[in-house]
Amino acid sequence: MKYLFLVAAVLSETIGTAALQASNQFTKFWPSVTVIISYALAFYFLSITLKYIPVGIAYALWAGLGIIFITIVGLVVFGQKPDSAAIIGLTMIILGIVVIHLFSSTSSH
């Protein structure tokens, strides 16, 4: 259950970041509203996550997964293709998340 709140935080943040791109520097009303609501929800769900997962681990997972998800959204929705260096970096982020989850005693699994 504790990871459900983290996933909700990551998804909310990903939606907010995608809307930020679509807002065209806050010149489009509905994408701008979506940014504000999504980020508010992201921080709310992250705050609930912090009841169960230490802040450093929760933030690392939130940031890492958010980077992965928004990269996928950027590719699919906005046609922003990552180069090979970006793919290597993203792979390292994924490996870091796996290491934290599988081997860290502070990840509360």
Summary of the structure (lengths in Angstrom):
residues: 109
radius of gyration: 14.8
end to end distance: 10.9
largest distance: 45.5
contacts: 307
relative contact order: 0.15
helix: 79%
strand: 0%
